[in-house]
């Protein structure tokens, strides 16, 4: 299931698909970065003064970033509810417990 975040000026769709942010169907990012923490924040603020977050190369407003966060939360809830994900979490926990006890 894809969640449309916005359409860029050149007509490409920025969507959240699962736990990935995709631009025109191609992977763009797995996370949002706040503009105030971005290494190129001056250039971003100059080019897109209303941007609060970056999704790869795409600047997002607060509302668009909230849409991405909501889509991530929904996808994560669906993933965590699946039996395969539950089994994988138990497997990883058992592996870490074995490592703590020196068993590998």
N, CA, C and O atoms as a Tinker XYZ file with bonds, in Angstrom:
   416  protein
     1  N      0.840000   -1.182000    0.000000    73     2
     2  CA     0.000000    0.000000    0.000000    64     1     3
     3  C      0.883000    1.243000    0.000000    63     2     4     5
     4  O      1.811000    1.343000    0.803000    81     3
     5  N      0.609000    2.171000   -0.876000    73     3     6
     6  CA     1.383000    3.403000   -0.987000    64     5     7
     7  C      0.563000    4.578000   -0.455000    63     6     8     9
     8  O     -0.644000    4.665000   -0.677000    81     7
     9  N      1.248000    5.477000    0.252000    73     7    10
    10  CA     0.622000    6.692000    0.753000    64     9    11
    11  C      1.249000    7.874000    0.030000    63    10    12    13
    12  O      2.455000    8.100000    0.135000    81    11
    13  N      0.445000    8.622000   -0.697000    73    11    14
    14  CA     0.939000    9.786000   -1.421000    64    13    15
    15  C      1.243000   10.904000   -0.435000    63    14    16    17
    16  O      0.385000   11.289000    0.360000    81    15
    17  N      2.469000   11.427000   -0.489000    73    15    18
    18  CA     2.872000   12.531000    0.372000    64    17    19
    19  C      2.708000   13.844000   -0.382000    63    18    20    21
    20  O      2.129000   14.800000    0.134000    81    19
    21  N      3.225000   13.883000   -1.614000    73    19    22
    22  CA     3.078000   15.077000   -2.443000    64    21    23
    23  C      3.477000   14.758000   -3.873000    63    22    24    25
    24  O      4.066000   13.714000   -4.153000    81    23
    25  N      3.149000   15.662000   -4.758000    73    23    26
    26  CA     3.604000   15.598000   -6.137000    64    25    27
    27  C      4.575000   16.753000   -6.325000    63    26    28    29
    28  O      4.248000   17.900000   -6.023000    81    27
    29  N      5.778000   16.449000   -6.829000    73    27    30
    30  CA     6.799000   17.476000   -7.004000    64    29    31
    31  C      6.415000   18.422000   -8.134000    63    30    32    33
    32  O      5.472000   18.159000   -8.880000    81    31
    33  N      7.144000   19.515000   -8.255000    73    31    34
    34  CA     6.858000   20.504000   -9.301000    64    33    35
    35  C      6.971000   19.917000  -10.700000    63    34    36    37
    36  O      6.299000   20.367000  -11.627000    81    35
    37  N      7.828000   18.909000  -10.846000    73    35    38
    38  CA     7.985000   18.294000  -12.170000    64    37    39
    39  C      7.051000   17.102000  -12.379000    63    38    40    41
    40  O      7.201000   16.366000  -13.355000    81    39
    41  N      6.090000   16.903000  -11.476000    73    39    42
    42  CA     5.060000   15.893000  -11.664000    64    41    43
    43  C      5.348000   14.513000  -11.096000    63    42    44    45
    44  O      4.539000   13.602000  -11.274000    81    43
    45  N      6.473000   14.332000  -10.417000    73    43    46
    46  CA     6.768000   13.018000   -9.828000    64    45    47
    47  C      6.072000   12.888000   -8.479000    63    46    48    49
    48  O      5.903000   13.868000   -7.754000    81    47
    49  N      5.673000   11.659000   -8.156000    73    47    50
    50  CA     4.979000   11.396000   -6.897000    64    49    51
    51  C      5.969000   10.966000   -5.821000    63    50    52    53
    52  O      6.807000   10.094000   -6.047000    81    51
    53  N      5.864000   11.587000   -4.649000    73    51    54
    54  CA     6.621000   11.157000   -3.479000    64    53    55
    55  C      5.648000   10.357000   -2.626000    63    54    56    57
    56  O      4.632000   10.881000   -2.169000    81    55
    57  N      5.972000    9.069000   -2.414000    73    55    58
    58  CA     5.071000    8.169000   -1.697000    64    57    59
    59  C      5.825000    7.407000   -0.627000    63    58    60    61
    60  O      7.034000    7.198000   -0.722000    81    59
    61  N      5.087000    6.996000    0.394000    73    59    62
    62  CA     5.610000    6.072000    1.385000    64    61    63
    63  C      5.082000    4.701000    1.012000    63    62    64    65
    64  O      3.874000    4.481000    0.925000    81    63
    65  N      6.020000    3.776000    0.793000    73    63    66
    66  CA     5.665000    2.396000    0.470000    64    65    67
    67  C      6.329000    1.531000    1.520000    63    66    68    69
    68  O      7.549000    1.367000    1.525000    81    67
    69  N      5.519000    0.979000    2.408000    73    67    70
    70  CA     6.080000    0.216000    3.527000    64    69    71
    71  C      6.872000    1.150000    4.425000    63    70    72    73
    72  O      6.337000    2.141000    4.922000    81    71
    73  N      8.147000    0.839000    4.635000    73    71    74
    74  CA     9.014000    1.677000    5.468000    64    73    75
    75  C     10.019000    2.449000    4.621000    63    74    76    77
    76  O     11.105000    2.785000    5.092000    81    75
    77  N      9.658000    2.727000    3.373000    73    75    78
    78  CA    10.543000    3.454000    2.457000    64    77    79
    79  C      9.810000    4.649000    1.855000    63    78    80    81
    80  O      8.599000    4.612000    1.636000    81    79
    81  N     10.573000    5.707000    1.594000    73    79    82
    82  CA    10.047000    6.877000    0.908000    64    81    83
    83  C     10.540000    6.773000   -0.528000    63    82    84    85
    84  O     11.743000    6.702000   -0.780000    81    83
    85  N      9.606000    6.765000   -1.457000    73    83    86
    86  CA     9.946000    6.561000   -2.872000    64    85    87
    87  C      9.535000    7.770000   -3.696000    63    86    88    89
    88  O      8.468000    8.350000   -3.491000    81    87
    89  N     10.402000    8.139000   -4.631000    73    87    90
    90  CA    10.134000    9.227000   -5.562000    64    89    91
    91  C      9.955000    8.614000   -6.934000    63    90    92    93
    92  O     10.890000    8.054000   -7.507000    81    91
    93  N      8.756000    8.724000   -7.449000    73    91    94
    94  CA     8.419000    8.170000   -8.757000    64    93    95
    95  C      8.720000    6.668000   -8.815000    63    94    96    97
    96  O      9.192000    6.153000   -9.829000    81    95
    97  N      8.434000    5.977000   -7.698000    73    95    98
    98  CA     8.613000    4.534000   -7.638000    64    97    99
    99  C     10.016000    4.060000   -7.301000    63    98   100   101
   100  O     10.240000    2.858000   -7.157000    81    99
   101  N     10.972000    4.987000   -7.171000    73    99   102
   102  CA    12.363000    4.622000   -6.859000    64   101   103
   103  C     12.682000    5.031000   -5.421000    63   102   104   105
   104  O     12.251000    6.086000   -4.956000    81   103
   105  N     13.436000    4.192000   -4.731000    73   103   106
   106  CA    13.801000    4.464000   -3.348000    64   105   107
   107  C     14.506000    5.810000   -3.226000    63   106   108   109
   108  O     15.456000    6.095000   -3.954000    81   107
   109  N     14.032000    6.626000   -2.305000    73   107   110
   110  CA    14.637000    7.932000   -2.044000    64   109   111
   111  C     15.242000    7.986000   -0.645000    63   110   112   113
   112  O     16.333000    8.528000   -0.468000    81   111
   113  N     14.544000    7.426000    0.360000    73   111   114
   114  CA    15.052000    7.491000    1.735000    64   113   115
   115  C     14.301000    6.488000    2.612000    63   114   116   117
   116  O     13.215000    6.018000    2.274000    81   115
   117  N     14.920000    6.184000    3.743000    73   115   118
   118  CA    14.275000    5.348000    4.760000    64   117   119
   119  C     13.895000    6.153000    5.989000    63   118   120   121
   120  O     13.243000    5.635000    6.895000    81   119
   121  N     14.302000    7.429000    6.028000    73   119   122
   122  CA    14.034000    8.251000    7.203000    64   121   123
   123  C     13.917000    9.712000    6.808000    63   122   124   125
   124  O     14.321000   10.121000    5.719000    81   123
   125  N     13.357000   10.481000    7.718000    73   123   126
   126  CA    13.283000   11.928000    7.553000    64   125   127
   127  C     14.398000   12.563000    8.370000    63   126   128   129
   128  O     14.742000   12.085000    9.451000    81   127
   129  N     14.955000   13.637000    7.845000    73   127   130
   130  CA    15.973000   14.385000    8.567000    64   129   131
   131  C     15.458000   15.805000    8.743000    63   130   132   133
   132  O     15.034000   16.445000    7.780000    81   131
   133  N     15.497000   16.293000    9.976000    73   131   134
   134  CA    15.074000   17.664000   10.218000    64   133   135
   135  C     16.046000   18.611000    9.535000    63   134   136   137
   136  O     17.256000   18.383000    9.539000    81   135
   137  N     15.514000   19.666000    8.952000    73   135   138
   138  CA    16.356000   20.631000    8.246000    64   137   139
   139  C     17.380000   21.235000    9.204000    63   138   140   141
   140  O     18.528000   21.455000    8.819000    81   139
   141  N     16.979000   21.505000   10.449000    73   139   142
   142  CA    17.900000   22.130000   11.401000    64   141   143
   143  C     19.086000   21.225000   11.742000    63   142   144   145
   144  O     20.096000   21.708000   12.255000    81   143
   145  N     18.982000   19.926000   11.467000    73   143   146
   146  CA    20.073000   18.988000   11.720000    64   145   147
   147  C     20.820000   18.601000   10.448000    63   146   148   149
   148  O     21.813000   17.876000   10.513000    81   147
   149  N     20.362000   19.069000    9.308000    73   147   150
   150  CA    20.946000   18.693000    8.022000    64   149   151
   151  C     22.231000   19.484000    7.767000    63   150   152   153
   152  O     22.279000   20.679000    8.059000    81   151
   153  N     23.271000   18.842000    7.230000    73   151   154
   154  CA    24.529000   19.555000    6.973000    64   153   155
   155  C     24.408000   20.695000    5.952000    63   154   156   157
   156  O     25.234000   21.608000    5.951000    81   155
   157  N     23.400000   20.652000    5.096000    73   155   158
   158  CA    23.204000   21.708000    4.093000    64   157   159
   159  C     22.000000   22.580000    4.407000    63   158   160   161
   160  O     21.293000   23.029000    3.506000    81   159
   161  N     21.774000   22.815000    5.691000    73   159   162
   162  CA    20.556000   23.516000    6.086000    64   161   163
   163  C     20.442000   24.922000    5.494000    63   162   164   165
   164  O     19.331000   25.358000    5.192000    81   163
   165  N     21.539000   25.638000    5.320000    73   163   166
   166  CA    21.459000   26.992000    4.751000    64   165   167
   167  C     20.942000   26.963000    3.314000    63   166   168   169
   168  O     20.075000   27.753000    2.941000    81   167
   169  N     21.477000   26.053000    2.522000    73   167   170
   170  CA    21.042000   25.940000    1.126000    64   169   171
   171  C     19.586000   25.490000    1.056000    63   170   172   173
   172  O     18.829000   25.958000    0.206000    81   171
   173  N     19.197000   24.588000    1.945000    73   171   174
   174  CA    17.812000   24.100000    1.955000    64   173   175
   175  C     16.870000   25.242000    2.311000    63   174   176   177
   176  O     15.849000   25.434000    1.651000    81   175
   177  N     17.206000   25.998000    3.349000    73   175   178
   178  CA    16.340000   27.106000    3.774000    64   177   179
   179  C     16.230000   28.173000    2.687000    63   178   180   181
   180  O     15.186000   28.808000    2.537000    81   179
   181  N     17.305000   28.365000    1.934000    73   179   182
   182  CA    17.277000   29.342000    0.847000    64   181   183
   183  C     16.377000   28.867000   -0.295000    63   182   184   185
   184  O     15.604000   29.647000   -0.852000    81   183
   185  N     16.485000   27.583000   -0.637000    73   183   186
   186  CA    15.707000   27.027000   -1.745000    64   185   187
   187  C     14.252000   26.744000   -1.364000    63   186   188   189
   188  O     13.347000   26.924000   -2.179000    81   187
   189  N     14.034000   26.302000   -0.127000    73   187   190
   190  CA    12.686000   25.937000    0.323000    64   189   191
   191  C     12.477000   26.449000    1.746000    63   190   192   193
   192  O     12.621000   25.687000    2.702000    81   191
   193  N     12.135000   27.742000    1.898000    73   191   194
   194  CA    12.039000   28.350000    3.233000    64   193   195
   195  C     11.015000   27.699000    4.160000    63   194   196   197
   196  O     11.156000   27.786000    5.380000    81   195
   197  N      9.993000   27.053000    3.614000    73   195   198
   198  CA     8.962000   26.433000    4.453000    64   197   199
   199  C      9.269000   24.974000    4.800000    63   198   200   201
   200  O      8.468000   24.320000    5.468000    81   199
   201  N     10.403000   24.463000    4.360000    73   199   202
   202  CA    10.765000   23.062000    4.620000    64   201   203
   203  C     11.182000   22.873000    6.076000    63   202   204   205
   204  O     11.919000   23.684000    6.637000    81   203
   205  N     10.696000   21.790000    6.674000    73   203   206
   206  CA    11.094000   21.435000    8.038000    64   205   207
   207  C     11.879000   20.126000    8.062000    63   206   208   209
   208  O     12.633000   19.864000    8.999000    81   207
   209  N     11.698000   19.305000    7.024000    73   207   210
   210  CA    12.349000   17.992000    6.954000    64   209   211
   211  C     12.816000   17.719000    5.526000    63   210   212   213
   212  O     12.339000   18.322000    4.565000    81   211
   213  N     13.761000   16.793000    5.424000    73   211   214
   214  CA    14.225000   16.317000    4.128000    64   213   215
   215  C     13.986000   14.816000    4.058000    63   214   216   217
   216  O     14.213000   14.094000    5.029000    81   215
   217  N     13.531000   14.359000    2.912000    73   215   218
   218  CA    13.385000   12.938000    2.621000    64   217   219
   219  C     14.302000   12.674000    1.442000    63   218   220   221
   220  O     13.889000   12.766000    0.286000    81   219
   221  N     15.545000   12.346000    1.743000    73   219   222
   222  CA    16.534000   12.227000    0.680000    64   221   223
   223  C     16.806000   13.595000    0.092000    63   222   224   225
   224  O     17.300000   14.485000    0.784000    81   223
   225  N     16.484000   13.772000   -1.194000    73   223   226
   226  CA    16.704000   15.056000   -1.875000    64   225   227
   227  C     15.472000   15.946000   -1.876000    63   226   228   229
   228  O     15.512000   17.042000   -2.435000    81   227
   229  N     14.383000   15.506000   -1.267000    73   227   230
   230  CA    13.110000   16.212000   -1.352000    64   229   231
   231  C     12.807000   16.939000   -0.043000    63   230   232   233
   232  O     12.816000   16.344000    1.034000    81   231
   233  N     12.538000   18.247000   -0.165000    73   231   234
   234  CA    12.176000   19.060000    0.992000    64   233   235
   235  C     10.695000   18.877000    1.308000    63   234   236   237
   236  O      9.856000   18.828000    0.408000    81   235
   237  N     10.386000   18.776000    2.610000    73   235   238
   238  CA     9.005000   18.576000    3.045000    64   237   239
   239  C      8.592000   19.632000    4.055000    63   238   240   241
   240  O      9.404000   20.089000    4.859000    81   239
   241  N      7.328000   20.013000    4.008000    73   239   242
   242  CA     6.763000   20.904000    5.009000    64   241   243
   243  C      6.412000   20.069000    6.243000    63   242   244   245
   244  O      6.527000   18.844000    6.218000    81   243
   245  N      5.992000   20.722000    7.303000    73   243   246
   246  CA     5.596000   20.022000    8.534000    64   245   247
   247  C      4.451000   19.058000    8.247000    63   246   248   249
   248  O      4.475000   17.923000    8.723000    81   247
   249  N      3.456000   19.481000    7.487000    73   247   250
   250  CA     2.302000   18.627000    7.201000    64   249   251
   251  C      2.715000   17.397000    6.396000    63   250   252   253
   252  O      2.239000   16.293000    6.662000    81   251
   253  N      3.590000   17.581000    5.425000    73   251   254
   254  CA     4.059000   16.455000    4.617000    64   253   255
   255  C      4.889000   15.489000    5.460000    63   254   256   257
   256  O      4.774000   14.273000    5.307000    81   255
   257  N      5.722000   16.025000    6.345000    73   255   258
   258  CA     6.513000   15.179000    7.241000    64   257   259
   259  C      5.605000   14.391000    8.185000    63   258   260   261
   260  O      5.875000   13.228000    8.487000    81   259
   261  N      4.530000   15.027000    8.646000    73   259   262
   262  CA     3.564000   14.327000    9.498000    64   261   263
   263  C      2.876000   13.196000    8.737000    63   262   264   265
   264  O      2.600000   12.143000    9.310000    81   263
   265  N      2.599000   13.405000    7.455000    73   263   266
   266  CA     2.007000   12.362000    6.620000    64   265   267
   267  C      2.955000   11.172000    6.510000    63   266   268   269
   268  O      2.525000   10.023000    6.610000    81   267
   269  N      4.245000   11.444000    6.303000    73   267   270
   270  CA     5.248000   10.381000    6.221000    64   269   271
   271  C      5.318000    9.628000    7.544000    63   270   272   273
   272  O      5.326000    8.397000    7.556000    81   271
   273  N      5.368000   10.356000    8.660000    73   271   274
   274  CA     5.469000    9.715000    9.975000    64   273   275
   275  C      4.252000    8.832000   10.258000    63   274   276   277
   276  O      4.391000    7.731000   10.791000    81   275
   277  N      3.071000    9.312000    9.902000    73   275   278
   278  CA     1.855000    8.513000   10.107000    64   277   279
   279  C      1.887000    7.249000    9.249000    63   278   280   281
   280  O      1.502000    6.176000    9.713000    81   279
   281  N      2.339000    7.369000    8.013000    73   279   282
   282  CA     2.426000    6.201000    7.126000    64   281   283
   283  C      3.460000    5.205000    7.656000    63   282   284   285
   284  O      3.240000    3.995000    7.602000    81   283
   285  N      4.587000    5.710000    8.168000    73   283   286
   286  CA     5.594000    4.823000    8.771000    64   285   287
   287  C      5.010000    4.082000    9.972000    63   286   288   289
   288  O      5.214000    2.876000   10.118000    81   287
   289  N      4.283000    4.802000   10.832000    73   287   290
   290  CA     3.688000    4.164000   12.017000    64   289   291
   291  C      2.694000    3.077000   11.629000    63   290   292   293
   292  O      2.664000    2.008000   12.238000    81   291
   293  N      1.886000    3.352000   10.619000    73   291   294
   294  CA     0.904000    2.356000   10.161000    64   293   295
   295  C      1.599000    1.126000    9.579000    63   294   296   297
   296  O      1.218000   -0.006000    9.875000    81   295
   297  N      2.618000    1.352000    8.751000    73   295   298
   298  CA     3.343000    0.229000    8.142000    64   297   299
   299  C      4.052000   -0.596000    9.212000    63   298   300   301
   300  O      4.056000   -1.825000    9.154000    81   299
   301  N      4.647000    0.079000   10.181000    73   299   302
   302  CA     5.345000   -0.633000   11.251000    64   301   303
   303  C      4.374000   -1.470000   12.073000    63   302   304   305
   304  O      4.689000   -2.603000   12.438000    81   303
   305  N      3.200000   -0.924000   12.365000    73   303   306
   306  CA     2.195000   -1.673000   13.123000    64   305   307
   307  C      1.759000   -2.920000   12.360000    63   306   308   309
   308  O      1.587000   -3.983000   12.957000    81   307
   309  N      1.579000   -2.798000   11.044000    73   307   310
   310  CA     1.192000   -3.953000   10.235000    64   309   311
   311  C      2.296000   -5.000000   10.209000    63   310   312   313
   312  O      2.030000   -6.199000   10.297000    81   311
   313  N      3.527000   -4.542000   10.088000    73   311   314
   314  CA     4.656000   -5.471000   10.054000    64   313   315
   315  C      4.807000   -6.187000   11.389000    63   314   316   317
   316  O      4.993000   -7.403000   11.432000    81   315
   317  N      4.726000   -5.435000   12.467000    73   315   318
   318  CA     4.911000   -6.026000   13.795000    64   317   319
   319  C      3.789000   -6.980000   14.175000    63   318   320   321
   320  O      3.982000   -7.851000   15.024000    81   319
   321  N      2.628000   -6.832000   13.565000    73   319   322
   322  CA     1.510000   -7.712000   13.874000    64   321   323
   323  C      1.558000   -9.022000   13.102000    63   322   324   325
   324  O      0.808000   -9.946000   13.415000    81   323
   325  N      2.421000   -9.119000   12.103000    73   323   326
   326  CA     2.454000  -10.339000   11.302000    64   325   327
   327  C      3.160000  -11.460000   12.058000    63   326   328   329
   328  O      4.125000  -11.200000   12.777000    81   327
   329  N      2.702000  -12.692000   11.911000    73   327   330
   330  CA     3.333000  -13.824000   12.602000    64   329   331
   331  C      4.815000  -13.983000   12.247000    63   330   332   333
   332  O      5.622000  -14.338000   13.107000    81   331
   333  N      5.171000  -13.727000   11.010000    73   331   334
   334  CA     6.574000  -13.850000   10.612000    64   333   335
   335  C      7.442000  -12.845000   11.362000    63   334   336   337
   336  O      8.553000  -13.173000   11.779000    81   335
   337  N      6.938000  -11.616000   11.534000    73   335   338
   338  CA     7.702000  -10.595000   12.255000    64   337   339
   339  C      7.835000  -10.959000   13.727000    63   338   340   341
   340  O      8.883000  -10.738000   14.335000    81   339
   341  N      6.784000  -11.510000   14.292000    73   339   342
   342  CA     6.831000  -11.927000   15.708000    64   341   343
   343  C      7.868000  -13.025000   15.879000    63   342   344   345
   344  O      8.669000  -12.974000   16.812000    81   343
   345  N      7.867000  -14.016000   14.996000    73   343   346
   346  CA     8.857000  -15.093000   15.068000    64   345   347
   347  C     10.274000  -14.558000   14.907000    63   346   348   349
   348  O     11.188000  -15.009000   15.597000    81   347
   349  N     10.463000  -13.604000   14.006000    73   347   350
   350  CA    11.789000  -13.023000   13.785000    64   349   351
   351  C     12.275000  -12.267000   15.023000    63   350   352   353
   352  O     13.452000  -12.344000   15.377000    81   351
   353  N     11.371000  -11.538000   15.680000    73   351   354
   354  CA    11.766000  -10.829000   16.905000    64   353   355
   355  C     12.180000  -11.819000   17.986000    63   354   356   357
   356  O     13.160000  -11.578000   18.691000    81   355
   357  N     11.457000  -12.926000   18.132000    73   355   358
   358  CA    11.834000  -13.954000   19.115000    64   357   359
   359  C     13.179000  -14.581000   18.750000    63   358   360   361
   360  O     13.998000  -14.834000   19.633000    81   359
   361  N     13.413000  -14.831000   17.472000    73   359   362
   362  CA    14.671000  -15.418000   17.031000    64   361   363
   363  C     15.843000  -14.490000   17.340000    63   362   364   365
   364  O     16.883000  -14.939000   17.822000    81   363
   365  N     15.677000  -13.208000   17.065000    73   363   366
   366  CA    16.734000  -12.236000   17.338000    64   365   367
   367  C     16.974000  -12.118000   18.835000    63   366   368   369
   368  O     18.124000  -12.045000   19.268000    81   367
   369  N     15.901000  -12.097000   19.640000    73   367   370
   370  CA    16.056000  -12.016000   21.094000    64   369   371
   371  C     16.798000  -13.234000   21.631000    63   370   372   373
   372  O     17.655000  -13.099000   22.504000    81   371
   373  N     16.480000  -14.419000   21.121000    73   371   374
   374  CA    17.169000  -15.632000   21.559000    64   373   375
   375  C     18.639000  -15.597000   21.157000    63   374   376   377
   376  O     19.501000  -16.039000   21.917000    81   375
   377  N     18.929000  -15.078000   19.972000    73   375   378
   378  CA    20.314000  -14.965000   19.515000    64   377   379
   379  C     21.104000  -14.015000   20.419000    63   378   380   381
   380  O     22.238000  -14.316000   20.793000    81   379
   381  N     20.516000  -12.880000   20.768000    73   379   382
   382  CA    21.202000  -11.936000   21.651000    64   381   383
   383  C     21.410000  -12.535000   23.042000    63   382   384   385
   384  O     22.461000  -12.339000   23.652000    81   383
   385  N     20.422000  -13.254000   23.536000    73   383   386
   386  CA    20.542000  -13.909000   24.849000    64   385   387
   387  C     21.676000  -14.923000   24.818000    63   386   388   389
   388  O     22.456000  -15.009000   25.766000    81   387
   389  N     21.774000  -15.692000   23.735000    73   387   390
   390  CA    22.858000  -16.664000   23.611000    64   389   391
   391  C     24.204000  -15.969000   23.567000    63   390   392   393
   392  O     25.162000  -16.449000   24.173000    81   391
   393  N     24.299000  -14.867000   22.874000    73   391   394
   394  CA    25.563000  -14.124000   22.824000    64   393   395
   395  C     25.968000  -13.597000   24.189000    63   394   396   397
   396  O     27.140000  -13.637000   24.564000    81   395
   397  N     24.975000  -13.100000   24.929000    73   395   398
   398  CA    25.265000  -12.607000   26.289000    64   397   399
   399  C     25.821000  -13.717000   27.168000    63   398   400   401
   400  O     26.645000  -13.465000   28.047000    81   399
   401  N     25.371000  -14.941000   26.933000    73   399   402
   402  CA    25.823000  -16.077000   27.729000    64   401   403
   403  C     27.061000  -16.733000   27.151000    63   402   404   405
   404  O     27.538000  -17.735000   27.685000    81   403
   405  N     27.593000  -16.177000   26.057000    73   403   406
   406  CA    28.812000  -16.697000   25.466000    64   405   407
   407  C     28.585000  -17.864000   24.526000    63   406   408   409
   408  O     29.540000  -18.544000   24.150000    81   407
   409  N     27.357000  -18.107000   24.143000    73   407   410
   410  CA    27.038000  -19.193000   23.225000    64   409   411
   411  C     26.838000  -18.574000   21.838000    63   410   412   413
   412  O     26.022000  -17.669000   21.666000    81   411
   413  N     27.583000  -19.067000   20.865000    73   411   414
   414  CA    27.413000  -18.525000   19.512000    64   413   415
   415  C     27.206000  -19.599000   18.491000    63   414   416
   416  O     27.048000  -19.303000   17.306000    81   415
